[in-house]
């Protein structure tokens, strides 16, 4: 129960944030059918579910698929480096925010709490994406492959910087697959 309350307290501010002039800007549109599938985490800002005294997620993937009800099924997988690379998995449900052209989603790992998932950078060929949220606490650079060429990685980081993210604590992911 304490863990659920802690998680709720951490997620609640992200649930009520409102866009303003200083808020990161999502891309104009995301074609959900092209976005679905598996993405590899290339880098992230540390966050409690992936980085703690008991968890250090490595070799992270996020898989998205369309559910029959039109929502998106989310499956995040990683290997916990602090537990001998023991596998971890978290599932969620997401829906596209009305009027966002697919660039903003609301994701719930446990109901009734939702977090923001904003695509703020996207390669035209959907090879990589930059995902954040309004408060700039969380950020992920995702790629269709375990490794992203350096020039593309720098381009993605440039988008994050232009949206006001502090990248000093950025964690570059270890990827064993691929």
KOLGU-349590 format. One record per atom (N, C-alpha, C): residue number from 1; y, z, x. Coordinates in nm, 3 decimals, padded with zeros to 5 digits. Layout:
REM KOLGU-349590
> nr|Y|Z|X
> NUM|Y|Z|X
...
This chain:
REM KOLGU-349590
> nr|Y|Z|X
> 1|-00.119|00.000|00.082
> 1|00.000|00.000|00.000
> 1|00.126|00.000|00.086
> 2|00.124|00.081|00.193
> 2|00.240|00.086|00.282
> 2|00.267|-00.051|00.344
> 3|00.158|-00.123|00.381
> 3|00.175|-00.256|00.441
> 3|00.239|-00.351|00.342
> 4|00.196|-00.344|00.215
> 4|00.251|-00.432|00.112
> 4|00.399|-00.402|00.091
> 5|00.435|-00.274|00.089
> 5|00.576|-00.237|00.072
> 5|00.660|-00.282|00.191
> 6|00.605|-00.266|00.311
> 6|00.676|-00.311|00.430
> 6|00.696|-00.462|00.426
> 7|00.591|-00.535|00.393
> 7|00.601|-00.680|00.384
> 7|00.705|-00.720|00.279
> 8|00.705|-00.652|00.166
> 8|00.802|-00.682|00.060
> 8|00.944|-00.656|00.110
> 9|00.963|-00.545|00.180
> 9|01.097|-00.514|00.232
> 9|01.145|-00.617|00.332
> 10|01.053|-00.670|00.411
> 10|01.090|-00.771|00.509
> 10|01.117|-00.906|00.446
> 11|01.044|-00.940|00.341
> 11|01.060|-01.070|00.277
> 11|01.173|-01.075|00.176
> 12|01.205|-00.963|00.113
> 12|01.304|-00.962|00.006
> 12|01.438|-01.022|00.045
> 13|01.496|-00.989|00.161
> 13|01.624|-01.051|00.195
> 13|01.616|-01.203|00.200
> 14|01.507|-01.259|00.246
> 14|01.491|-01.405|00.249
> 14|01.476|-01.464|00.111
> 15|01.434|-01.383|00.017
> 15|01.413|-01.431|-00.119
> 15|01.544|-01.445|-00.195
> 16|01.645|-01.367|-00.158
> 16|01.768|-01.367|-00.235
> 16|01.884|-01.435|-00.163
> 17|01.863|-01.485|-00.044
> 17|01.971|-01.550|00.031
> 17|02.022|-01.672|-00.045
> 18|02.151|-01.691|-00.043
> 18|02.214|-01.803|-00.111
> 18|02.279|-01.895|-00.008
> 19|02.265|-02.026|-00.028
> 19|02.328|-02.119|00.066
> 19|02.480|-02.105|00.065
> 20|02.541|-02.124|00.179
> 20|02.686|-02.131|00.190
> 20|02.719|-02.222|00.308
> 21|02.845|-02.228|00.344
> 21|02.889|-02.321|00.448
> 21|02.825|-02.291|00.584
> 22|02.782|-02.167|00.605
> 22|02.723|-02.132|00.734
> 22|02.570|-02.134|00.731
> 23|02.513|-02.174|00.621
> 23|02.368|-02.178|00.606
> 23|02.312|-02.303|00.672
> 24|02.195|-02.293|00.735
> 24|02.132|-02.413|00.789
> 24|02.119|-02.520|00.681
> 25|02.124|-02.644|00.722
> 25|02.120|-02.754|00.626
> 25|01.985|-02.824|00.628
> 26|01.916|-02.825|00.513
> 26|01.790|-02.900|00.507
> 26|01.816|-03.049|00.521
> 27|01.712|-03.122|00.556
> 27|01.723|-03.268|00.561
> 27|01.750|-03.319|00.419
> 28|01.792|-03.444|00.408
> 28|01.826|-03.500|00.277
> 28|01.706|-03.507|00.184
> 29|01.590|-03.542|00.236
> 29|01.471|-03.555|00.152
> 29|01.346|-03.549|00.237
> 30|01.238|-03.500|00.175
> 30|01.106|-03.498|00.237
> 30|01.009|-03.562|00.138
> 31|00.937|-03.662|00.186
> 31|00.832|-03.725|00.105
> 31|00.710|-03.635|00.117
> 32|00.685|-03.558|00.012
> 32|00.579|-03.459|00.018
> 32|00.443|-03.522|00.050
> 33|00.418|-03.641|-00.001
> 33|00.288|-03.705|00.026
> 33|00.271|-03.733|00.175
> 34|00.380|-03.758|00.247
> 34|00.372|-03.780|00.392
> 34|00.369|-03.649|00.468
> 35|00.426|-03.543|00.410
> 35|00.433|-03.413|00.476
> 35|00.300|-03.338|00.469
> 36|00.223|-03.362|00.365
> 36|00.095|-03.294|00.350
> 36|00.004|-03.321|00.469
> 37|-00.091|-03.232|00.490
> 37|-00.183|-03.246|00.603
> 37|-00.165|-03.130|00.698
> 38|-00.217|-03.146|00.819
> 38|-00.215|-03.039|00.918
> 38|-00.105|-03.059|01.021
> 39|-00.036|-02.950|01.049
> 39|00.068|-02.945|01.151
> 39|00.029|-02.839|01.253
> 40|00.064|-02.864|01.378
> 40|00.042|-02.767|01.486
> 40|00.176|-02.702|01.518
> 41|00.173|-02.573|01.538
> 41|00.295|-02.502|01.577
> 41|00.319|-02.524|01.726
> 42|00.435|-02.576|01.759
> 42|00.473|-02.599|01.898
> 42|00.555|-02.482|01.951
> 43|00.639|-02.425|01.864
> 43|00.722|-02.311|01.904
> 43|00.766|-02.238|01.778
> 44|00.806|-02.110|01.797
> 44|00.857|-02.032|01.684
> 44|00.947|-01.922|01.734
> 45|01.031|-01.874|01.644
> 45|01.098|-01.748|01.668
> 45|00.999|-01.641|01.628
> 46|00.984|-01.536|01.708
> 46|00.887|-01.433|01.675
> 46|00.912|-01.375|01.535
> 47|00.802|-01.351|01.464
> 47|00.811|-01.291|01.331
> 47|00.693|-01.199|01.310
> 48|00.711|-01.101|01.225
> 48|00.617|-00.991|01.210
> 48|00.473|-01.033|01.179
> 49|00.452|-01.138|01.103
> 49|00.315|-01.177|01.066
> 49|00.240|-01.244|01.181
> 50|00.314|-01.292|01.280
> 50|00.252|-01.362|01.392
> 50|00.266|-01.290|01.525
> 51|00.359|-01.195|01.530
> 51|00.389|-01.127|01.656
> 51|00.413|-00.978|01.629
> 52|00.322|-00.896|01.675
> 52|00.337|-00.751|01.658
> 52|00.256|-00.682|01.766
> 53|00.245|-00.552|01.756
> 53|00.166|-00.477|01.854
> 53|00.017|-00.508|01.841
> 54|-00.025|-00.564|01.725
> 54|-00.167|-00.592|01.702
> 54|-00.198|-00.740|01.687
> 55|-00.095|-00.823|01.678
> 55|-00.116|-00.965|01.654
> 55|-00.028|-01.048|01.747
> 56|-00.089|-01.147|01.808
> 56|-00.016|-01.249|01.883
> 56|-00.084|-01.382|01.851
> 57|-00.029|-01.452|01.752
> 57|-00.091|-01.576|01.706
> 57|-00.069|-01.688|01.807
> 58|-00.179|-01.751|01.844
> 58|-00.178|-01.867|01.931
> 58|-00.261|-01.977|01.865
> 59|-00.246|-02.099|01.914
> 59|-00.326|-02.210|01.862
> 59|-00.309|-02.220|01.710
> 60|-00.184|-02.215|01.666
> 60|-00.151|-02.205|01.525
> 60|-00.149|-02.342|01.457
> 61|-00.208|-02.347|01.338
> 61|-00.197|-02.466|01.253
> 61|-00.155|-02.422|01.114
> 62|-00.089|-02.514|01.046
> 62|-00.052|-02.496|00.905
> 62|-00.097|-02.622|00.833
> 63|-00.177|-02.603|00.730
> 63|-00.228|-02.717|00.653
> 63|-00.174|-02.709|00.511
> 64|-00.125|-02.822|00.464
> 64|-00.066|-02.831|00.330
> 64|-00.144|-02.935|00.249
> 65|-00.177|-02.899|00.126
> 65|-00.244|-02.993|00.036
> 65|-00.189|-02.975|-00.105
> 66|-00.197|-03.080|-00.182
> 66|-00.147|-03.076|-00.319
> 66|-00.253|-03.015|-00.410
> 67|-00.210|-02.921|-00.491
> 67|-00.299|-02.858|-00.589
> 67|-00.295|-02.938|-00.719
> 68|-00.395|-02.923|-00.804
> 68|-00.396|-02.995|-00.932
> 68|-00.274|-02.964|-01.020
> 69|-00.215|-02.844|-01.004
> 69|-00.099|-02.808|-01.086
> 69|00.033|-02.859|-01.029
> 70|00.026|-02.936|-00.920
> 70|00.147|-02.992|-00.860
> 70|00.208|-02.905|-00.752
> 71|00.164|-02.781|-00.739
> 71|00.213|-02.697|-00.632
> 71|00.141|-02.732|-00.502
> 72|00.182|-02.668|-00.395
> 72|00.126|-02.696|-00.263
> 72|00.043|-02.577|-00.217
> 73|-00.080|-02.604|-00.175
> 73|-00.164|-02.501|-00.114
> 73|-00.133|-02.497|00.035
> 74|-00.118|-02.378|00.088
> 74|-00.085|-02.359|00.229
> 74|-00.195|-02.275|00.294
> 75|-00.245|-02.321|00.408
> 75|-00.342|-02.243|00.485
> 75|-00.293|-02.238|00.629
> 76|-00.256|-02.118|00.673
> 76|-00.213|-02.097|00.812
> 76|-00.329|-02.035|00.888
> 77|-00.357|-02.091|01.005
> 77|-00.465|-02.040|01.090
> 77|-00.411|-02.017|01.231
> 78|-00.468|-01.916|01.296
> 78|-00.433|-01.893|01.436
> 78|-00.545|-01.816|01.502
> 79|-00.535|-01.802|01.632
> 79|-00.624|-01.717|01.709
> 79|-00.541|-01.600|01.757
> 80|-00.588|-01.478|01.733
> 80|-00.515|-01.359|01.774
> 80|-00.547|-01.328|01.920
> 81|-00.452|-01.357|02.007
> 81|-00.471|-01.337|02.151
> 81|-00.490|-01.190|02.186
> 82|-00.444|-01.099|02.101
> 82|-00.460|-00.956|02.129
> 82|-00.594|-00.901|02.082
> 83|-00.674|-00.987|02.020
> 83|-00.806|-00.946|01.972
> 83|-00.912|-01.045|02.019
> 84|-00.901|-01.089|02.145
> 84|-01.001|-01.178|02.201
> 84|-01.007|-01.314|02.133
> 85|-00.893|-01.362|02.087
> 85|-00.883|-01.490|02.016
> 85|-00.961|-01.491|01.885
> 86|-00.967|-01.377|01.819
> 86|-01.031|-01.370|01.687
> 86|-00.951|-01.456|01.589
> 87|-01.020|-01.535|01.507
> 87|-00.947|-01.619|01.412
> 87|-00.882|-01.537|01.301
> 88|-00.767|-01.584|01.259
> 88|-00.694|-01.525|01.145
> 88|-00.656|-01.638|01.051
> 89|-00.650|-01.606|00.924
> 89|-00.612|-01.707|00.824
> 89|-00.530|-01.640|00.715
> 90|-00.428|-01.710|00.671
> 90|-00.345|-01.664|00.559
> 90|-00.325|-01.782|00.465
> 91|-00.341|-01.757|00.336
> 91|-00.323|-01.863|00.237
> 91|-00.203|-01.832|00.150
> 92|-00.141|-01.938|00.102
> 92|-00.021|-01.923|00.019
> 92|-00.013|-02.038|-00.080
> 93|00.081|-02.024|-00.170
> 93|00.115|-02.129|-00.265
> 93|00.264|-02.155|-00.252
> 94|00.301|-02.282|-00.261
> 94|00.442|-02.318|-00.250
> 94|00.479|-02.416|-00.361
> 95|00.608|-02.416|-00.393
> 95|00.659|-02.516|-00.486
> 95|00.791|-02.570|-00.432
> 96|00.820|-02.694|-00.466
> 96|00.944|-02.758|-00.423
> 96|01.059|-02.705|-00.509
> 97|01.168|-02.669|-00.445
> 97|01.287|-02.622|-00.516
> 97|01.350|-02.741|-00.587
> 98|01.375|-02.724|-00.715
> 98|01.434|-02.831|-00.795
> 98|01.566|-02.878|-00.734
> 99|01.582|-03.009|-00.728
> 99|01.704|-03.069|-00.675
> 99|01.709|-03.081|-00.523
> 100|01.607|-03.034|-00.453
> 100|01.610|-03.035|-00.306
> 100|01.549|-03.161|-00.247
> 101|01.499|-03.250|-00.328
> 101|01.433|-03.372|-00.279
> 101|01.317|-03.341|-00.184
> 102|01.253|-03.227|-00.208
> 102|01.137|-03.190|-00.127
> 102|01.169|-03.120|00.003
> 103|01.297|-03.100|00.035
> 103|01.335|-03.042|00.164
> 103|01.334|-02.890|00.165
> 104|01.332|-02.829|00.047
> 104|01.327|-02.682|00.037
> 104|01.210|-02.642|-00.050
> 105|01.130|-02.549|00.002
> 105|01.018|-02.496|-00.074
> 105|01.030|-02.345|-00.082
> 106|00.964|-02.289|-00.181
> 106|00.950|-02.144|-00.194
> 106|00.801|-02.117|-00.175
> 107|00.768|-02.028|-00.084
> 107|00.630|-02.002|-00.045
> 107|00.596|-01.856|-00.075
> 108|00.478|-01.835|-00.132
> 108|00.432|-01.700|-00.163
> 108|00.294|-01.677|-00.102
> 109|00.288|-01.578|-00.013
> 109|00.160|-01.537|00.042
> 109|00.098|-01.428|-00.046
> 110|00.181|-01.358|-00.121
> 110|00.133|-01.267|-00.225
> 110|00.241|-01.254|-00.331
> 111|00.197|-01.279|-00.453
> 111|00.286|-01.274|-00.568
> 111|00.331|-01.131|-00.592
> 112|00.453|-01.107|-00.628
> 112|00.557|-01.198|-00.677
> 112|00.661|-01.232|-00.570
> 113|00.629|-01.214|-00.444
> 113|00.727|-01.233|-00.337
> 113|00.722|-01.375|-00.283
> 114|00.840|-01.435|-00.271
> 114|00.854|-01.571|-00.221
> 114|00.951|-01.572|-00.104
> 115|00.924|-01.659|-00.009
> 115|01.015|-01.680|00.102
> 115|01.063|-01.824|00.103
> 116|01.171|-01.848|00.173
> 116|01.226|-01.982|00.184
> 116|01.162|-02.059|00.298
> 117|01.137|-02.186|00.275
> 117|01.079|-02.277|00.373
> 117|01.164|-02.403|00.365
> 118|01.257|-02.417|00.459
> 118|01.349|-02.530|00.457
> 118|01.319|-02.623|00.573
> 119|01.297|-02.750|00.544
> 119|01.279|-02.850|00.648
> 119|01.420|-02.891|00.693
> 120|01.458|-02.846|00.813
> 120|01.594|-02.875|00.862
> 120|01.595|-02.989|00.963
> 121|01.479|-03.032|01.006
> 121|01.468|-03.145|01.097
> 121|01.335|-03.214|01.073
> 122|01.337|-03.348|01.075
> 122|01.214|-03.421|01.047
> 122|01.219|-03.557|01.117
> 123|01.119|-03.582|01.198
> 123|01.106|-03.712|01.263
> 123|01.089|-03.819|01.154
> 124|01.153|-03.934|01.167
> 124|01.140|-04.040|01.065
> 124|00.995|-04.082|01.037
> 125|00.908|-04.067|01.138
> 125|00.767|-04.102|01.121
> 125|00.680|-03.980|01.089
> 126|00.743|-03.867|01.059
> 126|00.673|-03.744|01.024
> 126|00.579|-03.698|01.135
> 127|00.621|-03.718|01.261
> 127|00.541|-03.671|01.375
> 127|00.573|-03.526|01.408
> 128|00.694|-03.480|01.377
> 128|00.733|-03.342|01.400
> 128|00.834|-03.298|01.295
> 129|00.845|-03.167|01.279
> 129|00.938|-03.109|01.182
> 129|00.993|-02.979|01.238
> 130|01.113|-02.945|01.194
> 130|01.174|-02.816|01.226
> 130|01.191|-02.745|01.092
> 131|01.135|-02.626|01.082
> 131|01.137|-02.550|00.957
> 131|01.206|-02.417|00.981
> 132|01.297|-02.383|00.892
> 132|01.368|-02.256|00.903
> 132|01.393|-02.197|00.767
> 133|01.486|-02.104|00.763
> 133|01.524|-02.040|00.637
> 133|01.669|-01.993|00.650
> 134|01.734|-01.961|00.537
> 134|01.878|-01.939|00.537
> 134|01.931|-01.834|00.634
> 135|01.859|-01.725|00.658
> 135|01.912|-01.619|00.743
> 135|01.895|-01.648|00.892
> 136|01.822|-01.753|00.924
> 136|01.794|-01.792|01.062
> 136|01.706|-01.693|01.138
> 137|01.637|-01.604|01.067
> 137|01.546|-01.512|01.135
> 137|01.420|-01.582|01.180
> 138|01.375|-01.680|01.104
> 138|01.249|-01.747|01.132
> 138|01.272|-01.895|01.154
> 139|01.194|-01.950|01.245
> 139|01.204|-02.092|01.278
> 139|01.069|-02.136|01.336
> 140|01.027|-02.254|01.296
> 140|00.905|-02.312|01.352
> 140|00.931|-02.458|01.388
> 141|00.881|-02.500|01.504
> 141|00.879|-02.641|01.541
> 141|00.733|-02.682|01.526
> 142|00.710|-02.780|01.441
> 142|00.574|-02.825|01.409
> 142|00.555|-02.968|01.455
> 143|00.430|-03.001|01.486
> 143|00.396|-03.136|01.531
> 143|00.261|-03.175|01.472
> 144|00.243|-03.304|01.453
> 144|00.113|-03.351|01.405
> 144|00.006|-03.340|01.513
> 145|00.048|-03.324|01.636
> 145|-00.045|-03.311|01.748
> 145|-00.021|-03.176|01.816
> 146|-00.119|-03.122|01.888
> 146|-00.100|-02.991|01.952
> 146|00.015|-02.986|02.052
> 147|00.047|-03.098|02.111
> 147|00.156|-03.100|02.209
> 147|00.258|-03.205|02.167
> 148|00.383|-03.172|02.187
> 148|00.494|-03.260|02.152
> 148|00.559|-03.307|02.282
> 149|00.579|-03.439|02.299
> 149|00.647|-03.485|02.421
> 149|00.780|-03.412|02.441
> 150|00.813|-03.384|02.565
> 150|00.931|-03.304|02.599
> 150|01.059|-03.356|02.535
> 151|01.080|-03.486|02.536
> 151|01.203|-03.542|02.477
> 151|01.209|-03.513|02.327
> 152|01.096|-03.522|02.259
> 152|01.093|-03.495|02.115
> 152|01.113|-03.345|02.089
> 153|01.052|-03.262|02.173
> 153|01.070|-03.117|02.161
> 153|01.217|-03.080|02.178
> 154|01.282|-03.137|02.277
> 154|01.425|-03.109|02.299
> 154|01.510|-03.158|02.181
> 155|01.473|-03.270|02.124
> 155|01.544|-03.320|02.005
> 155|01.531|-03.220|01.889
> 156|01.410|-03.169|01.868
> 156|01.386|-03.070|01.763
> 156|01.466|-02.943|01.789
> 157|01.467|-02.897|01.914
> 157|01.544|-02.777|01.949
> 157|01.694|-02.800|01.929
> 158|01.741|-02.921|01.956
> 158|01.881|-02.955|01.934
> 158|01.919|-02.941|01.787
> 159|01.829|-02.980|01.699
> 159|01.853|-02.965|01.554
> 159|01.863|-02.817|01.519
> 160|01.774|-02.735|01.575
> 160|01.779|-02.592|01.549
> 160|01.911|-02.532|01.598
> 161|01.952|-02.568|01.720
> 161|02.079|-02.518|01.774
> 161|02.196|-02.561|01.687
> 162|02.197|-02.687|01.645
> 162|02.306|-02.739|01.561
> 162|02.313|-02.665|01.427
> 163|02.202|-02.607|01.385
> 163|02.199|-02.530|01.261
> 163|02.221|-02.381|01.284
> 164|02.263|-02.345|01.406
> 164|02.302|-02.208|01.435
> 164|02.192|-02.112|01.474
> 165|02.075|-02.162|01.509
> 165|01.966|-02.074|01.549
> 165|01.982|-02.029|01.694
> 166|01.961|-01.901|01.720
> 166|01.957|-01.847|01.855
> 166|01.816|-01.869|01.907
> 167|01.802|-01.952|02.007
> 167|01.669|-01.987|02.058
> 167|01.628|-01.904|02.180
> 168|01.709|-01.805|02.218
> 168|01.674|-01.722|02.333
> 168|01.536|-01.657|02.318
> 169|01.498|-01.605|02.199
> 169|01.366|-01.544|02.188
> 169|01.254|-01.643|02.153
> 170|01.282|-01.772|02.156
> 170|01.183|-01.873|02.117
> 170|01.052|-01.856|02.194
> 171|00.942|-01.863|02.122
> 171|00.810|-01.853|02.182
> 171|00.745|-01.990|02.174
> 172|00.713|-02.047|02.290
> 172|00.644|-02.176|02.295
> 172|00.495|-02.146|02.281
> 173|00.433|-02.217|02.190
> 173|00.294|-02.188|02.153
> 173|00.194|-02.234|02.258
> 174|00.086|-02.158|02.266
> 174|-00.031|-02.199|02.341
> 174|-00.117|-02.280|02.244
> 175|-00.157|-02.398|02.285
> 175|-00.243|-02.482|02.201
> 175|-00.365|-02.522|02.283
> 176|-00.483|-02.488|02.233
> 176|-00.605|-02.524|02.303
> 176|-00.668|-02.651|02.247
> 177|-00.641|-02.680|02.121
> 177|-00.702|-02.799|02.060
> 177|-00.630|-02.923|02.109
> 178|-00.697|-03.034|02.095
> 178|-00.634|-03.164|02.123
> 178|-00.643|-03.197|02.264
